[in-house]
Amino acid sequence: MSDADEFRRVATAAKEAAAELAPLPRAPKDAALRAIADALVARSAEIVEANALDVAKAREDGTAETMIDRLRLDAGRVEAIAQAVREVADLPDPVGEVVRGGTLPNGLELRQLRVPIGVVGMIYEGRPNVTVDAAALCLKSGNATLLRGSSSAYHSNVTLVAVMRDALAGTRVPAEAVQLVPGRSRESVKHLMRARGLVDVLIPRGGASLINAVVEESSVPVIETGVGNCHVYVDADADLTLALSILLNAKVQRPSVCNAAETLLVHERVAAEFLPRALAALAEEGVTVHGDARVAEFGDVVPATEDDFYTEYVSLDIAAAVVGSLEEAVAHIRKYGSGHTDAIVTRSQPAARRFVSLVDSAAVAVNASTRFTDGGEFGFGAEIGISTQKLHARGPMGLPELTSTKWVYTGEGHLRTATGTVIAASGE
Amino acid sequence: MSDADEFRRVATAAKEAAAELAPLPRAPKDAALRAIADALVARSAEIVEANALDVAKAREDGTAETMIDRLRLDAGRVEAIAQAVREVADLPDPVGEVVRGGTLPNGLELRQLRVPIGVVGMIYEGRPNVTVDAAALCLKSGNATLLRGSSSAYHSNVTLVAVMRDALAGTRVPAEAVQLVPGRSRESVKHLMRARGLVDVLIPRGGASLINAVVEESSVPVIETGVGNCHVYVDADADLTLALSILLNAKVQRPSVCNAAETLLVHERVAAEFLPRALAALAEEGVTVHGDARVAEFGDVVPATEDDFYTEYVSLDIAAAVVGSLEEAVAHIRKYGSGHTDAIVTRSQPAARRFVSLVDSAAVAVNASTRFTDGGEFGFGAEIGISTQKLHARGPMGLPELTSTKWVYTGEGHLRTATGTVIAASGE
């Protein structure tokens, strides 16, 4: 069987499984999730063994030790993955929720209900825990998943998916609802991107180049996630002590994540007071500042290039610029930002209101660290990614963001005429 | 200036206008809409004159008289278009609505607000009234529009857009918020489809081939609209008198629209009683029935091909089949349907519940005509199209469907740490 045929077979099976899974109520879905969690723990040794193959290959390839650490599974990490699945089981089921509803003037009862999307394709890099997280969130929201993880985690993913599917065999959720995209080649990603009619949405998670490639080539609708060039803007009316704490937290607390700050903007009226303190504190935390000429007046910085302001460093680096006004800060964010999270530090209510209104990003923080843009922090229980696009979902995506809706209207023989509704005569 | 450069100039101006328009409150937007309505009426003669060029060209090209009627504008029709704009002004403004919100356990105030999408690209066929309707709905929801109508309505559209832009010149809404895509060639549609970063969403309205071409080629996110292969399923437990009324209304009341019925499915237990009556009544209304072999047992029909069941006739034709069960009806709808609207006629509550749960379409009607799937009927006031896809919006799209959301969180120095939230000390 050719790769393309094999992909079609798998995707068709996923579509059929999705149709079976969609109408299931909460209880059998939660039972299936608990069966998965139990199986992961019971077969932990097997998972760790498969993972060791990926780790050995990564070492052979000279992969950096920090990346290897992201890849590695041990019994404790497998237990944590299983625990996350149990937490998904405990979350409310979004399916069937009445989003809007009422009785129309003509007596038709109209309801808009949450329903599963269908088949969700996940394309992701890095950690093998995403394989299980994504499958669990999709299953809970009534969706089948087609998983295409990093080839560096291939053996781990094959085993994790096998364990999940074996666990499903004893439940009311069809095993075909969780599937790995066959093959490890780049071609297999292409099959997924061209599978319109079989796959309802693609969610790429990874670096900007992966996400851009998927958006450019996919005929399946895509939800872009995760690129975060987040800004902290210190306004003329900022409490500078607070601003410094927020800046440091946003940059340093976990520099490798998408909601970490990548650019500092300082209003010129407070630059002389704020920047010397900020540059010293950042240096103390080991942060390299890529500053424009006006920032350089206040301390040692690496001269910033135009590119620096576009960059998501995901490291202990930050770009920095002085701006003449709040409007200039907003223009900078609009030009260079990625539409993830941008923060203002200010005591001025009008300035906060104006910043919130003008910044066109998934999240805007006022006197708070950018690090709070997160499904867990927002109380979603879990997230499948952070959308930086404007359609369907924007910001952290929890279970409701993995659903579509369906309109249902119920009448008693309602007919539409040019002059209004008529109720048909019954034959009784 | 090349076509591509000219397109870029126009789209960039639209993007800048969108940023200016987005934060405007309701009053200046409504004032702009009323200015547009007044200008359309005041310059009606000019509009009708431009339209006459399109009508003359269509005649020269041998266009069918029904199509010419769709194209033609007169003073009365221009007045109706202006009245529709006034009605949009009267609708509530979706922008700024708090979709979700509350205070998190750590004290962060979190709100999810409706915000405009940005720049909406419209690609549409036929009636020039869409030019004004689309621009008005986008303006009200704070979006700029790039309009690409049918080349058969070129002169009408050029004049309508000129009138709208002139009217905006005296308002707080920038004229660049309403723009025609330059050029009449197919190339100009391609520019629109490749304008990722400048255009936020494309809404194609027209036949299946237009919509498929846009979905396949666009790197800008697309909302598919309007293809309606709607089914009426007459269940074993149907009130057959009611079923006949609903069938006739769904097929005959306005056959040219997307929510008209295109396929009749009849449960075998009622086929012998229902079909002879239905075939006679349909014949009396001038409807040609394309029936399968089992339907043909009960009257004269054109033999149905496989293709008939996939077809959106938009004419006085209907495909018809006998099914062995509700499940078989659902399987037929899943295979051949377009996911628009499907109706069940039944007295059985369990059958209705099962049909609603299993049919995966934008709308499911119970004991009501499919013709009610409509923004106006649903109480939206106006609609920009009917989405048959699952992401972002499904079913009739009103003003809220032309918005995205933005998360705003406000703290007092909220920092995220590994163990929970810490409030930074203030410098005061």
HADDOCK unambig.tbl for C-alpha pairs under 7 A between the chains (distance, minus, plus):
assign (segid A and resid 23 and name CA) (segid B and resid 357 and name CA) 5.95 0.50 0.50
assign (segid A and resid 23 and name CA) (segid B and resid 358 and name CA) 6.65 0.50 0.50
assign (segid A and resid 117 and name CA) (segid B and resid 390 and name CA) 6.31 0.50 0.50
assign (segid A and resid 215 and name CA) (segid B and resid 219 and name CA) 6.32 0.50 0.50
assign (segid A and resid 216 and name CA) (segid B and resid 219 and name CA) 5.25 0.50 0.50
assign (segid A and resid 219 and name CA) (segid B and resid 215 and name CA) 6.34 0.50 0.50
assign (segid A and resid 219 and name CA) (segid B and resid 216 and name CA) 5.25 0.50 0.50
assign (segid A and resid 239 and name CA) (segid B and resid 426 and name CA) 6.73 0.50 0.50
assign (segid A and resid 239 and name CA) (segid B and resid 427 and name CA) 6.11 0.50 0.50
assign (segid A and resid 240 and name CA) (segid B and resid 427 and name CA) 6.64 0.50 0.50
assign (segid A and resid 241 and name CA) (segid B and resid 426 and name CA) 5.84 0.50 0.50
assign (segid A and resid 241 and name CA) (segid B and resid 427 and name CA) 4.75 0.50 0.50
assign (segid A and resid 242 and name CA) (segid B and resid 413 and name CA) 5.81 0.50 0.50
assign (segid A and resid 242 and name CA) (segid B and resid 424 and name CA) 5.98 0.50 0.50
assign (segid A and resid 242 and name CA) (segid B and resid 425 and name CA) 6.31 0.50 0.50
assign (segid A and resid 242 and name CA) (segid B and resid 426 and name CA) 5.25 0.50 0.50
assign (segid A and resid 242 and name CA) (segid B and resid 427 and name CA) 6.53 0.50 0.50
assign (segid A and resid 245 and name CA) (segid B and resid 424 and name CA) 6.21 0.50 0.50
assign (segid A and resid 246 and name CA) (segid B and resid 413 and name CA) 6.57 0.50 0.50
assign (segid A and resid 246 and name CA) (segid B and resid 415 and name CA) 6.34 0.50 0.50
assign (segid A and resid 249 and name CA) (segid B and resid 415 and name CA) 6.12 0.50 0.50
assign (segid A and resid 249 and name CA) (segid B and resid 416 and name CA) 6.95 0.50 0.50
assign (segid A and resid 253 and name CA) (segid B and resid 417 and name CA) 6.93 0.50 0.50
assign (segid A and resid 357 and name CA) (segid B and resid 23 and name CA) 5.94 0.50 0.50
assign (segid A and resid 358 and name CA) (segid B and resid 23 and name CA) 6.63 0.50 0.50
assign (segid A and resid 361 and name CA) (segid B and resid 406 and name CA) 6.66 0.50 0.50
assign (segid A and resid 362 and name CA) (segid B and resid 406 and name CA) 5.03 0.50 0.50
assign (segid A and resid 362 and name CA) (segid B and resid 407 and name CA) 6.02 0.50 0.50
assign (segid A and resid 363 and name CA) (segid B and resid 406 and name CA) 5.70 0.50 0.50
assign (segid A and resid 363 and name CA) (segid B and resid 407 and name CA) 4.44 0.50 0.50
assign (segid A and resid 363 and name CA) (segid B and resid 408 and name CA) 5.61 0.50 0.50
assign (segid A and resid 364 and name CA) (segid B and resid 407 and name CA) 6.28 0.50 0.50
assign (segid A and resid 364 and name CA) (segid B and resid 408 and name CA) 4.85 0.50 0.50
assign (segid A and resid 364 and name CA) (segid B and resid 409 and name CA) 6.45 0.50 0.50
assign (segid A and resid 365 and name CA) (segid B and resid 408 and name CA) 5.93 0.50 0.50
assign (segid A and resid 365 and name CA) (segid B and resid 409 and name CA) 5.00 0.50 0.50
assign (segid A and resid 365 and name CA) (segid B and resid 410 and name CA) 5.92 0.50 0.50
assign (segid A and resid 366 and name CA) (segid B and resid 409 and name CA) 6.15 0.50 0.50
assign (segid A and resid 366 and name CA) (segid B and resid 410 and name CA) 4.56 0.50 0.50
assign (segid A and resid 366 and name CA) (segid B and resid 411 and name CA) 6.16 0.50 0.50
assign (segid A and resid 367 and name CA) (segid B and resid 410 and name CA) 6.15 0.50 0.50
assign (segid A and resid 367 and name CA) (segid B and resid 411 and name CA) 5.17 0.50 0.50
assign (segid A and resid 367 and name CA) (segid B and resid 412 and name CA) 5.41 0.50 0.50
assign (segid A and resid 367 and name CA) (segid B and resid 413 and name CA) 5.13 0.50 0.50
assign (segid A and resid 367 and name CA) (segid B and resid 414 and name CA) 6.89 0.50 0.50
assign (segid A and resid 368 and name CA) (segid B and resid 410 and name CA) 6.47 0.50 0.50
assign (segid A and resid 368 and name CA) (segid B and resid 411 and name CA) 5.14 0.50 0.50
assign (segid A and resid 368 and name CA) (segid B and resid 412 and name CA) 6.58 0.50 0.50
assign (segid A and resid 368 and name CA) (segid B and resid 413 and name CA) 5.08 0.50 0.50
assign (segid A and resid 368 and name CA) (segid B and resid 414 and name CA) 4.53 0.50 0.50
assign (segid A and resid 368 and name CA) (segid B and resid 415 and name CA) 6.34 0.50 0.50
assign (segid A and resid 369 and name CA) (segid B and resid 414 and name CA) 6.11 0.50 0.50
assign (segid A and resid 369 and name CA) (segid B and resid 415 and name CA) 5.39 0.50 0.50
assign (segid A and resid 369 and name CA) (segid B and resid 416 and name CA) 7.00 0.50 0.50
assign (segid A and resid 371 and name CA) (segid B and resid 416 and name CA) 6.35 0.50 0.50
assign (segid A and resid 372 and name CA) (segid B and resid 416 and name CA) 6.77 0.50 0.50
assign (segid A and resid 390 and name CA) (segid B and resid 117 and name CA) 6.31 0.50 0.50
assign (segid A and resid 390 and name CA) (segid B and resid 404 and name CA) 5.49 0.50 0.50
assign (segid A and resid 391 and name CA) (segid B and resid 392 and name CA) 5.49 0.50 0.50
assign (segid A and resid 391 and name CA) (segid B and resid 404 and name CA) 6.27 0.50 0.50
assign (segid A and resid 392 and name CA) (segid B and resid 391 and name CA) 5.51 0.50 0.50
assign (segid A and resid 392 and name CA) (segid B and resid 392 and name CA) 3.50 0.50 0.50
assign (segid A and resid 394 and name CA) (segid B and resid 405 and name CA) 6.41 0.50 0.50
assign (segid A and resid 394 and name CA) (segid B and resid 406 and name CA) 6.90 0.50 0.50
assign (segid A and resid 404 and name CA) (segid B and resid 390 and name CA) 5.50 0.50 0.50
assign (segid A and resid 404 and name CA) (segid B and resid 391 and name CA) 6.26 0.50 0.50
assign (segid A and resid 405 and name CA) (segid B and resid 394 and name CA) 6.42 0.50 0.50
assign (segid A and resid 406 and name CA) (segid B and resid 361 and name CA) 6.66 0.50 0.50
assign (segid A and resid 406 and name CA) (segid B and resid 362 and name CA) 5.03 0.50 0.50
assign (segid A and resid 406 and name CA) (segid B and resid 363 and name CA) 5.70 0.50 0.50
assign (segid A and resid 406 and name CA) (segid B and resid 394 and name CA) 6.89 0.50 0.50
assign (segid A and resid 407 and name CA) (segid B and resid 362 and name CA) 6.03 0.50 0.50
assign (segid A and resid 407 and name CA) (segid B and resid 363 and name CA) 4.45 0.50 0.50
assign (segid A and resid 407 and name CA) (segid B and resid 364 and name CA) 6.28 0.50 0.50
assign (segid A and resid 408 and name CA) (segid B and resid 363 and name CA) 5.61 0.50 0.50
assign (segid A and resid 408 and name CA) (segid B and resid 364 and name CA) 4.85 0.50 0.50
assign (segid A and resid 408 and name CA) (segid B and resid 365 and name CA) 5.93 0.50 0.50
assign (segid A and resid 409 and name CA) (segid B and resid 364 and name CA) 6.45 0.50 0.50
assign (segid A and resid 409 and name CA) (segid B and resid 365 and name CA) 5.01 0.50 0.50
assign (segid A and resid 409 and name CA) (segid B and resid 366 and name CA) 6.18 0.50 0.50
assign (segid A and resid 410 and name CA) (segid B and resid 365 and name CA) 5.92 0.50 0.50
assign (segid A and resid 410 and name CA) (segid B and resid 366 and name CA) 4.56 0.50 0.50
assign (segid A and resid 410 and name CA) (segid B and resid 367 and name CA) 6.16 0.50 0.50
assign (segid A and resid 410 and name CA) (segid B and resid 368 and name CA) 6.47 0.50 0.50
assign (segid A and resid 411 and name CA) (segid B and resid 366 and name CA) 6.14 0.50 0.50
assign (segid A and resid 411 and name CA) (segid B and resid 367 and name CA) 5.16 0.50 0.50
assign (segid A and resid 411 and name CA) (segid B and resid 368 and name CA) 5.15 0.50 0.50
assign (segid A and resid 412 and name CA) (segid B and resid 367 and name CA) 5.41 0.50 0.50
assign (segid A and resid 412 and name CA) (segid B and resid 368 and name CA) 6.60 0.50 0.50
assign (segid A and resid 413 and name CA) (segid B and resid 242 and name CA) 5.83 0.50 0.50
assign (segid A and resid 413 and name CA) (segid B and resid 246 and name CA) 6.58 0.50 0.50
assign (segid A and resid 413 and name CA) (segid B and resid 367 and name CA) 5.13 0.50 0.50
assign (segid A and resid 413 and name CA) (segid B and resid 368 and name CA) 5.10 0.50 0.50
assign (segid A and resid 414 and name CA) (segid B and resid 367 and name CA) 6.90 0.50 0.50
assign (segid A and resid 414 and name CA) (segid B and resid 368 and name CA) 4.56 0.50 0.50
assign (segid A and resid 414 and name CA) (segid B and resid 369 and name CA) 6.12 0.50 0.50
assign (segid A and resid 415 and name CA) (segid B and resid 246 and name CA) 6.36 0.50 0.50
assign (segid A and resid 415 and name CA) (segid B and resid 249 and name CA) 6.13 0.50 0.50
assign (segid A and resid 415 and name CA) (segid B and resid 368 and name CA) 6.36 0.50 0.50
assign (segid A and resid 415 and name CA) (segid B and resid 369 and name CA) 5.41 0.50 0.50
assign (segid A and resid 416 and name CA) (segid B and resid 249 and name CA) 6.98 0.50 0.50
assign (segid A and resid 416 and name CA) (segid B and resid 371 and name CA) 6.36 0.50 0.50
assign (segid A and resid 416 and name CA) (segid B and resid 372 and name CA) 6.76 0.50 0.50
assign (segid A and resid 417 and name CA) (segid B and resid 253 and name CA) 6.92 0.50 0.50
assign (segid A and resid 424 and name CA) (segid B and resid 242 and name CA) 5.99 0.50 0.50
assign (segid A and resid 424 and name CA) (segid B and resid 245 and name CA) 6.20 0.50 0.50
assign (segid A and resid 425 and name CA) (segid B and resid 242 and name CA) 6.30 0.50 0.50
assign (segid A and resid 426 and name CA) (segid B and resid 239 and name CA) 6.74 0.50 0.50
assign (segid A and resid 426 and name CA) (segid B and resid 241 and name CA) 5.84 0.50 0.50
assign (segid A and resid 426 and name CA) (segid B and resid 242 and name CA) 5.25 0.50 0.50
assign (segid A and resid 427 and name CA) (segid B and resid 239 and name CA) 6.11 0.50 0.50
assign (segid A and resid 427 and name CA) (segid B and resid 240 and name CA) 6.64 0.50 0.50
assign (segid A and resid 427 and name CA) (segid B and resid 241 and name CA) 4.75 0.50 0.50
assign (segid A and resid 427 and name CA) (segid B and resid 242 and name CA) 6.52 0.50 0.50
